[in-house]
């Protein structure tokens, strides 16, 4: 079993599309800016809670009629330091 698949490890959902929308939600992984900042300090249960919330945001974005696409991005809100 590898480190990333051990039960006590929850890998980051980051897909290197680090761009925030007008609500400060990443259009790549659907985590909030705060979720991204605190990720490394969270225990596995906290990380799973963040992933559940991100999944709900992703589903809500898909339900807006823009199937499979990320929500519109506010101009100038690009961050790519991760």
N, CA, C and O atoms as CSV, one atom per row, in Angstrom:
chain,resi,resn,atom,element,x,y,z
A,1,UNK,N,N,0.848,-1.185,0.000
A,1,UNK,CA,C,0.000,0.000,0.000
A,1,UNK,C,C,0.890,1.244,0.000
A,1,UNK,O,O,1.836,1.333,0.783
A,2,UNK,N,N,0.591,2.187,-0.866
A,2,UNK,CA,C,1.410,3.398,-0.961
A,2,UNK,C,C,0.971,4.416,0.076
A,2,UNK,O,O,-0.101,4.300,0.669
A,3,UNK,N,N,1.804,5.400,0.281
A,3,UNK,CA,C,1.507,6.464,1.241
A,3,UNK,C,C,0.182,7.153,0.918
A,3,UNK,O,O,-0.603,7.431,1.824
A,4,UNK,N,N,-0.078,7.432,-0.366
A,4,UNK,CA,C,-1.276,8.174,-0.766
A,4,UNK,C,C,-2.552,7.351,-0.607
A,4,UNK,O,O,-3.644,7.918,-0.589
A,5,UNK,N,N,-2.439,6.037,-0.492
A,5,UNK,CA,C,-3.648,5.228,-0.390
A,5,UNK,C,C,-3.890,4.693,1.016
A,5,UNK,O,O,-4.872,3.984,1.239
A,6,UNK,N,N,-3.027,5.013,1.960
A,6,UNK,CA,C,-3.265,4.589,3.339
A,6,UNK,C,C,-4.533,5.241,3.854
A,6,UNK,O,O,-4.873,6.350,3.439
A,7,UNK,N,N,-5.234,4.570,4.749
A,7,UNK,CA,C,-6.507,5.066,5.273
A,7,UNK,C,C,-6.389,6.415,5.966
A,7,UNK,O,O,-7.340,7.196,5.968
A,8,UNK,N,N,-5.217,6.699,6.563
A,8,UNK,CA,C,-5.066,7.953,7.296
A,8,UNK,C,C,-4.606,9.111,6.416
A,8,UNK,O,O,-4.335,10.200,6.922
A,9,UNK,N,N,-4.515,8.891,5.109
A,9,UNK,CA,C,-4.080,9.934,4.189
A,9,UNK,C,C,-5.198,10.303,3.219
A,9,UNK,O,O,-5.862,9.427,2.665
A,10,UNK,N,N,-5.399,11.569,3.022
A,10,UNK,CA,C,-6.381,12.069,2.050
A,10,UNK,C,C,-5.622,13.011,1.119
A,10,UNK,O,O,-5.241,14.107,1.530
A,11,UNK,N,N,-5.397,12.597,-0.140
A,11,UNK,CA,C,-4.621,13.436,-1.054
A,11,UNK,C,C,-5.370,14.713,-1.449
A,11,UNK,O,O,-6.600,14.759,-1.454
A,12,UNK,N,N,-4.610,15.720,-1.770
A,12,UNK,CA,C,-5.181,16.994,-2.203
A,12,UNK,C,C,-5.933,16.818,-3.525
A,12,UNK,O,O,-5.486,16.076,-4.399
A,13,UNK,N,N,-7.076,17.500,-3.672
A,13,UNK,CA,C,-7.824,17.440,-4.923
A,13,UNK,C,C,-7.323,18.430,-5.970
A,13,UNK,O,O,-7.909,18.544,-7.046
A,14,UNK,N,N,-6.253,19.141,-5.664
A,14,UNK,CA,C,-5.734,20.156,-6.579
A,14,UNK,C,C,-5.382,19.546,-7.940
A,14,UNK,O,O,-4.701,18.524,-8.021
A,15,UNK,N,N,-5.861,20.198,-9.006
A,15,UNK,CA,C,-5.547,19.759,-10.367
A,15,UNK,C,C,-4.739,20.827,-11.113
A,15,UNK,O,O,-4.644,20.806,-12.340
A,16,UNK,N,N,-4.161,21.757,-10.350
A,16,UNK,CA,C,-3.298,22.810,-10.893
A,16,UNK,C,C,-4.022,23.766,-11.853
A,16,UNK,O,O,-3.428,24.298,-12.790
A,17,UNK,N,N,-5.306,23.964,-11.595
A,17,UNK,CA,C,-6.094,24.961,-12.325
A,17,UNK,C,C,-6.512,26.006,-11.288
A,17,UNK,O,O,-7.699,26.263,-11.084
A,18,UNK,N,N,-5.527,26.588,-10.652
A,18,UNK,CA,C,-5.733,27.450,-9.490
A,18,UNK,C,C,-6.215,28.837,-9.910
A,18,UNK,O,O,-5.420,29.754,-10.113
A,19,UNK,N,N,-7.513,28.966,-10.033
A,19,UNK,CA,C,-8.155,30.228,-10.389
A,19,UNK,C,C,-9.382,30.379,-9.516
A,19,UNK,O,O,-10.199,29.464,-9.424
A,20,UNK,N,N,-9.517,31.535,-8.871
A,20,UNK,CA,C,-10.651,31.766,-7.989
A,20,UNK,C,C,-11.760,32.502,-8.709
A,20,UNK,O,O,-11.508,33.408,-9.503
A,21,UNK,N,N,-13.006,32.099,-8.422
A,21,UNK,CA,C,-14.148,32.820,-8.976
A,21,UNK,C,C,-14.500,33.983,-8.051
A,21,UNK,O,O,-13.768,34.267,-7.103
A,22,UNK,N,N,-15.603,34.646,-8.319
A,22,UNK,CA,C,-15.989,35.815,-7.532
A,22,UNK,C,C,-16.343,35.477,-6.089
A,22,UNK,O,O,-16.397,36.373,-5.248
A,23,UNK,N,N,-16.584,34.208,-5.785
A,23,UNK,CA,C,-16.888,33.778,-4.410
A,23,UNK,C,C,-15.646,33.242,-3.703
A,23,UNK,O,O,-15.742,32.700,-2.602
A,24,UNK,N,N,-14.474,33.393,-4.338
A,24,UNK,CA,C,-13.202,32.874,-3.832
A,24,UNK,C,C,-13.220,31.356,-3.722
A,24,UNK,O,O,-12.718,30.776,-2.759
A,25,UNK,N,N,-13.823,30.720,-4.756
A,25,UNK,CA,C,-13.833,29.266,-4.889
A,25,UNK,C,C,-12.981,28.910,-6.096
A,25,UNK,O,O,-13.139,29.490,-7.171
A,26,UNK,N,N,-12.078,27.956,-5.915
A,26,UNK,CA,C,-11.212,27.533,-7.017
A,26,UNK,C,C,-12.043,26.821,-8.082
A,26,UNK,O,O,-12.821,25.922,-7.764
A,27,UNK,N,N,-11.882,27.217,-9.333
A,27,UNK,CA,C,-12.644,26.598,-10.422
A,27,UNK,C,C,-12.044,25.260,-10.840
A,27,UNK,O,O,-12.621,24.561,-11.673
A,28,UNK,N,N,-10.905,24.894,-10.280
A,28,UNK,CA,C,-10.300,23.602,-10.572
A,28,UNK,C,C,-10.753,22.523,-9.608
A,28,UNK,O,O,-11.215,21.463,-10.028
A,29,UNK,N,N,-10.619,22.794,-8.305
A,29,UNK,CA,C,-10.933,21.775,-7.292
A,29,UNK,C,C,-12.187,22.099,-6.478
A,29,UNK,O,O,-12.658,21.260,-5.710
A,30,UNK,N,N,-12.726,23.296,-6.640
A,30,UNK,CA,C,-13.947,23.739,-5.961
A,30,UNK,C,C,-13.791,23.890,-4.449
A,30,UNK,O,O,-14.781,23.880,-3.717
A,31,UNK,N,N,-12.550,24.029,-3.980
A,31,UNK,CA,C,-12.342,24.377,-2.576
A,31,UNK,C,C,-12.367,25.897,-2.449
A,31,UNK,O,O,-12.043,26.610,-3.398
A,32,UNK,N,N,-12.752,26.388,-1.273
A,32,UNK,CA,C,-12.681,27.821,-1.024
A,32,UNK,C,C,-11.229,28.202,-0.762
A,32,UNK,O,O,-10.393,27.341,-0.488
A,33,UNK,N,N,-10.939,29.480,-0.846
A,33,UNK,CA,C,-9.587,29.944,-0.557
A,33,UNK,C,C,-9.179,29.511,0.847
A,33,UNK,O,O,-8.051,29.065,1.055
A,34,UNK,N,N,-10.083,29.637,1.802
A,34,UNK,CA,C,-9.767,29.224,3.166
A,34,UNK,C,C,-9.489,27.724,3.238
A,34,UNK,O,O,-8.563,27.303,3.932
A,35,UNK,N,N,-10.280,26.912,2.529
A,35,UNK,CA,C,-10.040,25.460,2.501
A,35,UNK,C,C,-8.624,25.159,2.019
A,35,UNK,O,O,-7.938,24.298,2.570
A,36,UNK,N,N,-8.200,25.873,0.993
A,36,UNK,CA,C,-6.870,25.653,0.415
A,36,UNK,C,C,-5.782,26.037,1.423
A,36,UNK,O,O,-4.783,25.333,1.571
A,37,UNK,N,N,-5.989,27.145,2.102
A,37,UNK,CA,C,-4.993,27.635,3.057
A,37,UNK,C,C,-4.818,26.672,4.230
A,37,UNK,O,O,-3.691,26.427,4.659
A,38,UNK,N,N,-5.918,26.121,4.755
A,38,UNK,CA,C,-5.840,25.277,5.949
A,38,UNK,C,C,-5.648,23.791,5.639
A,38,UNK,O,O,-5.482,22.993,6.562
A,39,UNK,N,N,-5.666,23.400,4.354
A,39,UNK,CA,C,-5.627,21.985,3.967
A,39,UNK,C,C,-4.530,21.195,4.684
A,39,UNK,O,O,-4.801,20.127,5.233
A,40,UNK,N,N,-3.313,21.701,4.686
A,40,UNK,CA,C,-2.199,20.927,5.249
A,40,UNK,C,C,-2.320,20.739,6.758
A,40,UNK,O,O,-1.700,19.831,7.312
A,41,UNK,N,N,-3.102,21.575,7.430
A,41,UNK,CA,C,-3.260,21.460,8.884
A,41,UNK,C,C,-4.455,20.595,9.291
A,41,UNK,O,O,-4.620,20.297,10.474
A,42,UNK,N,N,-5.279,20.192,8.340
A,42,UNK,CA,C,-6.475,19.405,8.654
A,42,UNK,C,C,-6.138,17.939,8.877
A,42,UNK,O,O,-5.224,17.399,8.253
A,43,UNK,N,N,-6.886,17.300,9.775
A,43,UNK,CA,C,-6.762,15.857,9.939
A,43,UNK,C,C,-7.580,15.193,8.829
A,43,UNK,O,O,-8.293,15.889,8.107
A,44,UNK,N,N,-7.500,13.883,8.675
A,44,UNK,CA,C,-8.231,13.218,7.590
A,44,UNK,C,C,-9.739,13.503,7.593
A,44,UNK,O,O,-10.331,13.684,6.529
A,45,UNK,N,N,-10.356,13.544,8.759
A,45,UNK,CA,C,-11.795,13.834,8.818
A,45,UNK,C,C,-12.092,15.246,8.312
A,45,UNK,O,O,-13.076,15.461,7.604
A,46,UNK,N,N,-11.244,16.202,8.673
A,46,UNK,CA,C,-11.414,17.565,8.195
A,46,UNK,C,C,-11.239,17.664,6.695
A,46,UNK,O,O,-11.981,18.381,6.024
A,47,UNK,N,N,-10.259,16.945,6.165
A,47,UNK,CA,C,-10.040,16.942,4.715
A,47,UNK,C,C,-11.231,16.320,3.987
A,47,UNK,O,O,-11.653,16.815,2.942
A,48,UNK,N,N,-11.771,15.235,4.542
A,48,UNK,CA,C,-12.938,14.615,3.914
A,48,UNK,C,C,-14.141,15.557,3.929
A,48,UNK,O,O,-14.925,15.575,2.980
A,49,UNK,N,N,-14.289,16.336,4.998
A,49,UNK,CA,C,-15.374,17.318,5.061
A,49,UNK,C,C,-15.199,18.389,3.983
A,49,UNK,O,O,-16.174,18.804,3.356
A,50,UNK,N,N,-13.962,18.836,3.768
A,50,UNK,CA,C,-13.673,19.817,2.718
A,50,UNK,C,C,-14.002,19.227,1.351
A,50,UNK,O,O,-14.598,19.902,0.512
A,51,UNK,N,N,-13.616,17.966,1.119
A,51,UNK,CA,C,-13.906,17.314,-0.160
A,51,UNK,C,C,-15.405,17.169,-0.392
A,51,UNK,O,O,-15.875,17.341,-1.517
A,52,UNK,N,N,-16.162,16.854,0.661
A,52,UNK,CA,C,-17.622,16.752,0.521
A,52,UNK,C,C,-18.225,18.099,0.120
A,52,UNK,O,O,-19.086,18.161,-0.757
A,53,UNK,N,N,-17.770,19.172,0.763
A,53,UNK,CA,C,-18.276,20.507,0.428
A,53,UNK,C,C,-17.896,20.883,-1.001
A,53,UNK,O,O,-18.697,21.477,-1.723
A,54,UNK,N,N,-16.670,20.536,-1.411
A,54,UNK,CA,C,-16.227,20.827,-2.777
A,54,UNK,C,C,-17.071,20.054,-3.788
A,54,UNK,O,O,-17.424,20.588,-4.839
A,55,UNK,N,N,-17.394,18.803,-3.476
A,55,UNK,CA,C,-18.247,18.011,-4.365
A,55,UNK,C,C,-19.631,18.637,-4.509
A,55,UNK,O,O,-20.203,18.633,-5.599
A,56,UNK,N,N,-20.172,19.174,-3.419
A,56,UNK,CA,C,-21.480,19.850,-3.498
A,56,UNK,C,C,-21.389,21.103,-4.364
A,56,UNK,O,O,-22.295,21.386,-5.148
A,57,UNK,N,N,-20.293,21.856,-4.223
A,57,UNK,CA,C,-20.114,23.053,-5.069
A,57,UNK,C,C,-19.995,22.672,-6.538
A,57,UNK,O,O,-20.564,23.339,-7.403
A,58,UNK,N,N,-19.260,21.607,-6.820
A,58,UNK,CA,C,-19.084,21.140,-8.200
A,58,UNK,C,C,-20.435,20.730,-8.789
A,58,UNK,O,O,-20.746,21.079,-9.928
A,59,UNK,N,N,-21.233,19.996,-8.023
A,59,UNK,CA,C,-22.545,19.557,-8.488
A,59,UNK,C,C,-23.465,20.754,-8.719
A,59,UNK,O,O,-24.217,20.780,-9.693
A,60,UNK,N,N,-23.409,21.735,-7.833
A,60,UNK,CA,C,-24.237,22.933,-7.997
A,60,UNK,C,C,-23.836,23.699,-9.250
A,60,UNK,O,O,-24.694,24.203,-9.975
A,61,UNK,N,N,-22.528,23.788,-9.508
A,61,UNK,CA,C,-22.057,24.488,-10.705
A,61,UNK,C,C,-22.506,23.759,-11.961
A,61,UNK,O,O,-22.868,24.399,-12.949
A,62,UNK,N,N,-22.489,22.444,-11.939
A,62,UNK,CA,C,-22.910,21.664,-13.098
A,62,UNK,C,C,-24.416,21.806,-13.324
A,62,UNK,O,O,-24.887,21.689,-14.455
A,63,UNK,N,N,-25.163,22.053,-12.264
A,63,UNK,CA,C,-26.611,22.184,-12.372
A,63,UNK,C,C,-27.073,23.537,-12.861
A,63,UNK,O,O,-28.278,23.771,-12.954
A,64,UNK,N,N,-26.158,24.438,-13.176
A,64,UNK,CA,C,-26.536,25.774,-13.622
A,64,UNK,C,C,-26.740,25.851,-15.123
A,64,UNK,O,O,-26.954,26.932,-15.671
A,65,UNK,N,N,-26.673,24.701,-15.793
A,65,UNK,CA,C,-26.858,24.701,-17.232
A,65,UNK,C,C,-25.565,24.765,-18.008
A,65,UNK,O,O,-25.579,24.733,-19.239
A,66,UNK,N,N,-24.443,24.855,-17.307
A,66,UNK,CA,C,-23.140,24.886,-17.960
A,66,UNK,C,C,-22.492,23.535,-17.671
A,66,UNK,O,O,-21.447,23.464,-17.024
A,67,UNK,N,N,-23.104,22.496,-18.143
A,67,UNK,CA,C,-22.701,21.130,-17.805
A,67,UNK,C,C,-21.221,20.878,-18.014
A,67,UNK,O,O,-20.688,21.053,-19.110
A,68,UNK,N,N,-20.564,20.460,-16.929
A,68,UNK,CA,C,-19.168,20.076,-17.013
A,68,UNK,C,C,-18.180,21.216,-17.026
A,68,UNK,O,O,-16.972,20.980,-17.050
A,69,UNK,N,N,-18.660,22.458,-17.011
A,69,UNK,CA,C,-17.737,23.584,-17.048
A,69,UNK,C,C,-17.714,24.289,-15.703
A,69,UNK,O,O,-18.704,24.297,-14.972
A,70,UNK,N,N,-16.592,24.869,-15.395
A,70,UNK,CA,C,-16.445,25.636,-14.166
A,70,UNK,C,C,-17.204,26.950,-14.290
A,70,UNK,O,O,-17.418,27.433,-15.402
A,71,UNK,N,N,-17.618,27.540,-13.162
A,71,UNK,CA,C,-18.309,28.826,-13.200
A,71,UNK,C,C,-17.417,29.925,-13.768
A,71,UNK,O,O,-16.194,29.792,-13.808
A,72,UNK,N,N,-18.044,31.005,-14.203
A,72,UNK,CA,C,-17.301,32.130,-14.774
A,72,UNK,C,C,-16.331,32.690,-13.745
A,72,UNK,O,O,-16.607,32.667,-12.545
A,73,UNK,N,N,-15.220,33.181,-14.206
A,73,UNK,CA,C,-14.178,33.710,-13.337
A,73,UNK,C,C,-14.167,35.225,-13.437
A,73,UNK,O,O,-14.208,35.796,-14.527
A,74,UNK,N,N,-14.112,35.859,-12.274
A,74,UNK,CA,C,-14.017,37.313,-12.254
A,74,UNK,C,C,-12.658,37.738,-12.802
A,74,UNK,O,O,-11.644,37.129,-12.462
A,75,UNK,N,N,-12.618,38.768,-13.643
A,75,UNK,CA,C,-11.343,39.217,-14.199
A,75,UNK,C,C,-10.350,39.573,-13.109
A,75,UNK,O,O,-10.709,40.179,-12.099
A,76,UNK,N,N,-9.113,39.195,-13.318
A,76,UNK,CA,C,-8.065,39.558,-12.382
A,76,UNK,C,C,-7.986,38.683,-11.151
A,76,UNK,O,O,-7.202,38.980,-10.250
A,77,UNK,N,N,-8.765,37.618,-11.074
A,77,UNK,CA,C,-8.773,36.781,-9.871
A,77,UNK,C,C,-7.999,35.492,-10.092
A,77,UNK,O,O,-8.444,34.430,-9.657
A,78,UNK,N,N,-6.885,35.556,-10.739
A,78,UNK,CA,C,-6.096,34.361,-11.004
A,78,UNK,C,C,-5.040,34.210,-9.925
A,78,UNK,O,O,-4.282,35.140,-9.648
A,79,UNK,N,N,-4.995,33.026,-9.317
A,79,UNK,CA,C,-3.938,32.733,-8.375
A,79,UNK,C,C,-3.314,31.420,-8.769
A,79,UNK,O,O,-4.017,30.456,-9.072
A,80,UNK,N,N,-2.025,31.376,-8.768
A,80,UNK,CA,C,-1.351,30.139,-9.172
A,80,UNK,C,C,-0.070,29.959,-8.386
A,80,UNK,O,O,0.996,29.747,-8.963
A,81,UNK,N,N,-0.173,30.043,-7.063
A,81,UNK,CA,C,1.002,29.914,-6.213
A,81,UNK,C,C,1.060,28.552,-5.553
A,81,UNK,O,O,1.962,28.304,-4.753
A,82,UNK,N,N,0.140,27.672,-5.854
A,82,UNK,CA,C,0.119,26.346,-5.237
A,82,UNK,C,C,0.805,25.381,-6.128
A,82,UNK,O,O,0.902,24.199,-5.799
